[in-house]
Amino acid sequence: MSIIPSLPFTPPLISRHPTTPKSVIFLCNNSSSTLKSLTFYLTLTKRSHLYPFLKKGCKGSGSLSAVACSTTSSPFIGKVGWHKREGNFSLLSFGVNLDESVMEAEKKSDSSQALSAMLPFVVALTAIAALSQPSTFTWVSKELYAPALGGIMLSIGIKLSIDDFALAFKRPVPLSVGFIAQYTLKPALGVLVARAFGMSQMFFAGFVLMSCVAGAQLSSYASFLSKGDVALSILLTSSSTIASVLVTPLLTGLLIGSVVPVDAVAMSKSILQVVLAPVTLGLVLNTYAKPVVALLQPVMPFVAMICTSMCIGSPLAINRSQILSREGLRLVAPVLTFHAVAFTLGYWISRIPILRLEEEVSRTVSLCTGMQSSTLAGLLATQFLGSTQAVPPACSVVAMAIMGLCLASFWGSGYRIRDLPSRLIPQAGSTVKA
């Protein structure tokens, strides 16, 4: 790291204010008459994770939350140097400027997030098109379904590294809570909801299978929107996806084996081919062939979006008559109930006092529990249970995308679950104006 040893102006004073939030380390005051404009960069350090720099500008005098200041027009990375003089902290050194490659990576990240934000709308449009014009997706056969899902999994794999899995051993408690919520509470909830609504045999097995799969990749973007723990979300989604090779067939055979024959060995092989193989390929490419990953990353969000649309539209179009029948429309209530309760259970199980988990972790576990890989469930249902059993997973994709991102936006706007009663119920002594 190259450090600028001296400044051409009087360094701004850095001081800690009693009312400064815990997330803000210093207040950087620009009161120098010789400095007309100063660009501030704010970074938050939380649980050893370094959040991106936020660029803010200030002219003349004023105060901005910051832990680093720069006179350059481009962002920088590095530690801030300061010394104490007459009770005040003065800024002494800067980090290094970000090079063009890092800036380009940030732009690609923003592009990927923008495409993720479009996914719920794509899901909704896919459902409308599949039900109104079935010919739009009936061409997607079983032979194309598996490669489409493999494309989605490859888009996950190229974002992973060996270090991501090494972090799992450093955070066993939140990961364990997430696994319990996904592979214990959620499958039990699926059976209870299906029984409570008296679901017919036409959809029962597919509905329970839907509750036995891993978390959806969309949950990572939802965690980002909700200001949750994105690193934990990525770890939980990727590790539970790999574990699904063994866990999903075992749970499915245990819960619905008496209703519909389930070939657990064949199901494990199928998951191995369409999940573990592409994820491992992406991991290997990201480790040993970064130039290839650099070429793939700009297009993989588009590929994942197209593949997701195919995996949703195909079962909806093929089973249109069953979906629009009276029996099919009765799926709406159990699917919505399942996801609503799953989000709630995921949140509150992580709020158990003895666990001492942060609010951000609770949000992440909630989203990972309520948003599962229904596209994988749809493929397995089509291959092993019959095409009609793929209808509940297809309906689930639409519901969980809309519900999950709405919940994430709620949290991202600064609201908390425990604040709801005070917002929904008028406070004592308050008056309502006509």
HELIX and SHEET records of a PDB file:
HELIX    1   1 GLU A  100  SER A  132  1                                  33    
HELIX    2   2 PRO A  134  THR A  136  5                                   3    
HELIX    3   3 LYS A  142  GLY A  157  1                                  16    
HELIX    4   4 ILE A  162  ALA A  168  1                                   7    
HELIX    5   5 PRO A  172  ILE A  180  1                                   9    
HELIX    6   6 ALA A  181  LEU A  185  3                                   5    
HELIX    7   7 LYS A  186  ALA A  196  1                                  11    
HELIX    8   8 GLN A  201  MET A  210  1                                  10    
HELIX    9   9 LEU A  218  LEU A  225  1                                   8    
HELIX   10  10 VAL A  230  ILE A  256  1                                  27    
HELIX   11  11 ALA A  264  ILE A  271  1                                   8    
HELIX   12  12 LEU A  272  LEU A  276  3                                   5    
HELIX   13  13 ALA A  277  TYR A  288  1                                  12    
HELIX   14  14 LYS A  290  LEU A  296  1                                   7    
HELIX   15  15 MET A  300  ILE A  318  1                                  19    
HELIX   16  16 ARG A  320  ILE A  323  1                                   4    
HELIX   17  17 ARG A  326  LEU A  329  1                                   4    
HELIX   18  18 VAL A  332  ILE A  349  1                                  18    
HELIX   19  19 PRO A  353  LEU A  355  5                                   3    
HELIX   20  20 GLU A  359  GLY A  370  1                                  12    
HELIX   21  21 SER A  374  PHE A  384  1                                  11    
HELIX   22  22 SER A  387  ALA A  390  5                                   4    
HELIX   23  23 VAL A  391  GLY A  412  1                                  22    
HELIX   24  24 ILE A  417  ASP A  419  5                                   3    
HELIX   25  25 LEU A  420  LEU A  424  1                                   5    
SHEET    1   A 5 GLY A  62  SER A  65  0                                        
SHEET    2   A 5 LEU A  27  ASN A  30 -1                                        
SHEET    3   A 5 LEU A  13  SER A  15 -1                                        
SHEET    4   A 5 ASN A  88  SER A  93 -1                                        
SHEET    5   A 5 GLY A  81  ARG A  85 -1                                        
SHEET    1   B 3 LEU A  54  LYS A  59  0                                        
SHEET    2   B 3 SER A  37  LEU A  42 -1                                        
SHEET    3   B 3 ALA A  68  SER A  70 -1                                        
SHEET    1   C 2 THR A  45  LYS A  46  0                                        
SHEET    2   C 2 HIS A  49  LEU A  50 -1                                        
SHEET    1   D 2 PHE A  76  ILE A  77  0                                        
SHEET    2   D 2 VAL A  96  ASN A  97 -1                                        
END                                                                             
